[in-house]
């Protein structure tokens, strides 16, 4: 993936529950208002990807996570997103910040929800679909 000077660095978190379902949020704001996506957001100046991921996951889902391995990178418009696997350490799942809703989703759920562009094909390509 080629980055440009005006690209905005972002992170996304792939968190799974014990049943193998993936955590998704419904976006409250554009881009993607009303669509479902993995939680995440912009990396603030001076933040590492891990710090941004912990902050964004807490803000959007109420969950405390430990960032893990980099699963993949995508570019959506001028957003350059690094997606990491996350382990949930605690918290209570709730929609917060710019999320209208948050829930654990199975593979069947993903096929029924209105998702952000290319999410399903990207997760399939990474071998990261939920059960």
C-alpha positions as CSV (number, residue, x, y, z in Angstrom):
1,X,0.0,0.0,0.0
2,X,1.4,3.3,-1.1
3,X,0.9,6.2,1.4
4,X,0.7,9.9,0.4
5,X,1.6,12.9,2.5
6,X,-2.1,13.7,3.0
7,X,-3.1,10.2,4.2
8,X,-4.6,10.0,7.7
9,X,-3.1,7.2,9.8
10,X,-5.8,5.1,11.5
11,X,-6.2,1.9,13.4
12,X,-8.9,-0.8,13.6
13,X,-9.4,-3.5,16.2
14,X,-10.3,-7.1,15.4
15,X,-11.7,-8.4,18.7
16,X,-13.4,-11.8,19.1
17,X,-15.5,-13.2,22.0
18,X,-15.2,-16.7,23.4
19,X,-17.8,-17.9,20.8
20,X,-15.6,-16.5,17.9
21,X,-17.9,-13.6,17.1
22,X,-16.3,-10.4,15.9
23,X,-16.9,-7.0,17.5
24,X,-18.5,-4.5,15.2
25,X,-19.8,-0.9,15.6
26,X,-22.4,0.9,13.7
27,X,-20.9,4.2,12.6
28,X,-22.7,7.3,13.9
29,X,-20.8,9.8,11.6
30,X,-19.4,9.9,8.1
31,X,-17.6,8.3,6.5
32,X,-19.9,5.3,6.6
33,X,-22.7,6.7,8.7
34,X,-25.2,3.9,9.6
35,X,-22.9,1.2,8.3
36,X,-21.1,-1.5,10.4
37,X,-17.4,-1.7,10.7
38,X,-14.6,-2.8,13.1
39,X,-14.0,-0.2,15.8
40,X,-11.2,2.2,15.4
41,X,-10.2,5.6,14.3
42,X,-7.4,8.1,13.8
43,X,-4.0,7.9,15.4
44,X,-3.4,11.2,17.2
45,X,-0.1,13.1,16.9
46,X,2.5,11.5,19.2
47,X,0.4,8.3,19.7
48,X,1.6,4.8,18.7
49,X,-0.8,2.5,16.9
50,X,-1.2,0.5,20.1
51,X,-2.0,3.6,22.2
52,X,-4.5,4.8,19.6
53,X,-6.1,1.3,19.4
54,X,-6.6,1.1,23.2
55,X,-8.1,4.6,23.2
56,X,-10.4,4.2,20.3
57,X,-11.7,0.8,21.5
58,X,-12.5,2.2,24.9
59,X,-14.2,5.3,23.4
60,X,-16.3,3.4,20.9
61,X,-17.1,0.1,22.7
62,X,-16.4,0.6,26.5
63,X,-14.0,-2.3,26.4
64,X,-10.3,-2.4,27.5
65,X,-8.2,-4.2,25.0
66,X,-4.6,-5.4,24.6
67,X,-3.4,-4.9,21.0
68,X,-1.9,-7.9,19.3
69,X,-0.5,-8.8,15.9
70,X,-1.0,-6.7,12.8
71,X,-3.6,-8.5,10.6
72,X,-3.5,-6.2,7.6
73,X,-3.5,-2.7,6.1
74,X,-6.2,-1.1,4.0
75,X,-6.6,2.3,2.4
76,X,-10.1,3.8,2.2
77,X,-10.0,7.2,0.5
78,X,-7.3,9.2,2.3
79,X,-7.5,7.0,5.5
80,X,-4.6,4.5,5.8
81,X,-5.8,1.9,8.3
82,X,-3.7,-0.7,10.2
83,X,-5.9,-3.5,11.6
84,X,-4.7,-5.4,14.7
85,X,-6.1,-8.4,16.5
86,X,-7.1,-7.4,20.1
87,X,-7.7,-9.3,23.3
88,X,-10.5,-8.0,25.4
89,X,-9.3,-7.5,29.0
90,X,-12.5,-6.0,30.5
91,X,-15.2,-3.4,30.4
92,X,-18.9,-3.5,29.5
93,X,-19.8,-3.5,25.9
94,X,-21.7,-0.3,24.9
95,X,-21.8,2.1,22.0
96,X,-19.9,5.3,22.7
97,X,-18.2,8.2,21.0
98,X,-19.0,8.0,17.3
99,X,-20.6,4.6,17.5
100,X,-24.4,4.3,17.2
101,X,-24.4,0.6,18.3
102,X,-21.9,-2.1,19.1
103,X,-22.3,-5.9,19.1
104,X,-20.7,-9.2,18.7
105,X,-21.4,-10.7,15.2
106,X,-21.1,-14.1,13.7
107,X,-20.2,-14.7,10.0
108,X,-23.9,-15.1,9.3
109,X,-24.6,-11.7,11.0
110,X,-22.0,-10.0,8.8
111,X,-23.8,-11.2,5.6
112,X,-27.0,-9.6,6.9
113,X,-25.7,-6.2,8.1
114,X,-25.0,-3.2,5.9
115,X,-21.2,-3.1,6.1
116,X,-18.7,-0.4,5.1
117,X,-17.3,-1.0,1.6
118,X,-15.1,-4.1,1.2
119,X,-15.2,-5.1,4.9
120,X,-16.4,-8.7,4.2
121,X,-14.0,-9.3,1.3
122,X,-11.1,-7.9,3.3
123,X,-11.8,-10.0,6.4
124,X,-12.2,-13.1,4.1
125,X,-8.8,-12.3,2.5
126,X,-7.1,-12.0,5.8
127,X,-8.7,-15.3,7.1
128,X,-10.3,-13.1,9.9
129,X,-14.0,-13.9,9.5
130,X,-15.8,-14.7,12.8
131,X,-17.4,-18.1,13.3
